[in-house]
Amino acid sequence: MNITIIIYHSLNKPTKNINLLYSIHNIDKKRVYMITIYIREHSTHNQGYSFNYRANLNNYTNSNDLLEDLFEFTKTSLEANEIQTRDFQNMEEFLIIDYELDEYIDLEIGEYENLDTLIEINDRLNELSKEEITLIDCLIGNGEKFFQALEKVQNQEVMSFNGTPSEYAEEIVEEGYFGEINNALSFYIDFEKLANDLQINGDIIYENKHNIVYSY
């Protein structure tokens, strides 16, 4: 089974000889990502009405336009249900009741999440490849915030290697990661144990959701 291995440049080991680490940023750059939120006007919600506006964030550049559409949708829904709109004149607040992500990424969106921030996240995701989104998701799963993870990926602090952990261990040995080793001696190296030691020491971390091993 192939596994993607991710490493950071911050490791105190030489990486200049591992030439294959830079391939990920040349893959699938143009794609359409979409965050969809289901949002309600707050005052009508408090009165027990469930007028859920479905907002595809690809259609918005700022929160003002989104809220304008939400409030217009709410007024239209009130009128369609023969409810007096004058009872809800001060439409200013919202709450998010649900959301959908086109690509699985570990984003947690709260009820009162900043809409402009969500729109920006959606825009930034549209600029990324599927592979880069996967790397960001791994970092988020390990405690990073979205924009922190994004910065590391875009600065190429996170790279990828396709293969098993033991294949990665073999690769870094061949590339001189541990210094020059005589070919006759390399035959006796247990790469599975080496990969296991790298994980125990915290040099690499296995992320089973994406079959990825990565390192801080």
C-alpha positions in Angstrom: 0.0 0.0 0.0 1.4 3.4 -1.0 1.6 6.1 1.6 2.4 9.8 1.2 5.2 11.0 3.4 5.5 14.7 4.3 8.5 16.4 5.9 9.3 19.9 7.1 12.5 21.7 6.2 12.9 22.5 9.8 14.3 19.0 10.6 17.9 19.3 11.6 18.9 17.0 8.7 20.2 17.8 5.2 17.5 17.8 2.6 19.2 19.3 -0.4 19.9 15.9 -2.0 16.3 14.6 -1.8 15.3 16.1 -5.2 11.9 14.4 -5.4 10.4 16.4 -2.5 9.2 19.3 -4.7 6.8 17.6 -7.1 3.6 18.3 -5.2 3.3 21.9 -6.2 3.1 21.1 -9.9 -0.1 19.0 -9.6 -3.7 20.0 -10.4 -3.5 23.7 -9.6 -6.8 24.7 -11.2 -9.9 23.2 -9.5 -13.2 24.5 -8.1 -13.7 24.2 -4.4 -16.9 25.2 -2.6 -18.0 25.8 1.0 -21.8 25.9 1.3 -23.3 27.2 4.5 -26.9 27.0 5.7 -27.7 30.3 7.4 -30.7 31.8 9.2 -31.7 35.4 10.2 -31.5 35.5 14.0 -34.7 37.2 15.1 -37.0 35.0 13.0 -35.0 32.0 14.3 -35.6 33.1 17.9 -39.4 33.2 17.1 -39.3 29.6 16.0 -39.1 30.1 12.2 -36.7 27.9 10.2 -35.9 29.9 7.0 -32.6 28.3 5.9 -30.7 30.2 3.2 -28.3 28.0 1.3 -25.2 30.2 0.5 -22.5 28.9 -1.9 -19.5 30.9 -0.9 -18.1 30.9 -4.4 -20.9 33.4 -5.2 -19.7 36.0 -2.6 -16.7 38.3 -2.2 -17.8 39.9 1.1 -20.2 39.3 4.0 -22.4 42.4 3.2 -23.6 40.9 0.0 -24.3 37.6 1.6 -26.3 39.1 4.5 -28.2 41.3 2.1 -29.3 38.1 0.2 -30.1 36.3 3.5 -32.3 39.2 4.8 -34.1 39.4 1.4 -34.6 35.7 1.4 -36.0 35.8 4.9 -38.5 38.7 4.1 -39.7 36.7 1.0 -40.1 33.6 3.1 -42.2 35.6 5.7 -44.4 37.0 3.0 -44.9 33.6 1.4 -46.0 32.2 4.7 -48.3 35.3 5.3 -46.3 36.4 8.3 -46.1 40.2 9.0 -42.6 41.4 8.0 -43.1 44.5 10.2 -42.6 42.3 13.2 -39.0 41.7 12.1 -37.7 45.1 11.0 -34.3 44.9 12.6 -32.6 42.1 10.7 -29.0 42.4 11.6 -27.7 39.1 12.9 -27.4 35.5 11.6 -26.5 32.1 12.7 -25.0 29.2 10.7 -26.9 26.0 11.3 -25.1 23.6 9.0 -22.4 23.5 6.2 -21.1 21.3 3.4 -17.6 20.9 2.0 -16.9 19.7 -1.5 -13.6 18.2 -0.5 -13.1 16.6 2.9 -11.1 18.9 5.1 -11.2 19.2 8.9 -12.8 22.6 9.1 -15.1 23.3 12.0 -17.5 26.1 11.3 -19.3 27.6 14.3 -22.8 29.1 14.5 -21.4 32.7 14.6 -18.3 32.2 12.4 -16.9 35.3 10.7 -18.4 35.3 7.2 -15.6 37.3 5.6 -13.1 34.8 7.0 -15.1 31.9 5.6 -15.3 33.6 2.2 -11.5 34.1 2.3 -10.9 30.5 3.2 -13.1 29.4 0.3 -11.2 31.6 -2.1 -7.8 30.3 -0.9 -9.0 26.7 -1.2 -9.9 27.4 -4.8 -6.3 28.3 -5.5 -4.9 25.0 -4.1 -4.5 21.5 -5.6 -6.2 18.5 -4.0 -2.8 17.4 -2.8 -2.2 20.7 -1.0 -5.6 20.6 0.6 -4.8 17.1 1.9 -1.6 18.4 3.5 -3.5 21.3 5.1 -6.1 18.9 6.4 -3.3 16.8 8.0 -1.8 19.8 9.8 -5.2 21.0 11.0 -5.8 17.5 12.4 -2.6 17.9 14.4 -3.7 21.3 15.9 -2.8 23.9 13.3 -5.2 26.7 12.4 -6.2 26.9 8.7 -4.1 30.0 7.8 -1.1 28.6 9.7 -1.3 25.4 7.8 -1.8 27.2 4.5 1.3 29.3 5.0 3.4 26.2 5.7 2.2 24.5 2.5 2.6 27.6 0.3 6.1 28.2 1.7 6.9 24.6 0.8 7.7 23.8 4.4 5.6 20.7 3.8 6.6 18.4 1.0 5.5 14.9 -0.1 7.0 11.5 -0.9 4.9 8.7 -2.4 5.6 5.3 -0.9 5.6 3.3 2.3 7.4 4.5 5.5 10.1 1.8 4.9 10.5 3.0 1.3 10.9 6.5 2.6 13.5 5.3 5.1 15.4 3.5 2.3 15.2 6.6 0.1 16.7 9.0 2.7 19.5 6.5 3.5 20.4 6.3 -0.2 20.3 10.1 -0.5 22.8 10.5 2.3 20.4 11.7 5.0 22.5 9.9 7.6 25.8 10.5 5.9 27.6 8.2 3.5 27.0 4.5 4.1 28.9 1.8 2.3 26.7 -0.1 -0.1 27.7 -3.4 1.4 26.5 -2.3 4.8 23.2 -0.9 3.5 22.1 -4.4 2.8 21.9 -5.1 6.5 19.8 -2.0 7.4 16.2 -2.9 8.5 14.3 -0.1 6.9 11.0 -1.0 8.6 12.6 -0.7 12.0 14.2 2.6 10.9 10.8 3.9 9.8 9.4 2.8 13.2 12.1 4.6 15.0 11.5 7.8 13.0 7.8 7.6 14.2 8.7 6.8 17.8 11.2 9.8 17.9 8.6 12.1 16.4 10.5 12.6 13.2 7.5 11.4 11.2 3.8 11.1 12.1 1.4 8.7 10.5 -2.1 10.1 9.6 -4.3 7.2 8.7 -7.2 9.2 7.2 -5.2 10.1 4.2 -2.5 7.4 4.5 0.1 10.1 5.1 3.2 10.3 7.2 4.5 13.7 8.0 6.9 15.5 10.2 7.4 18.7 12.2 
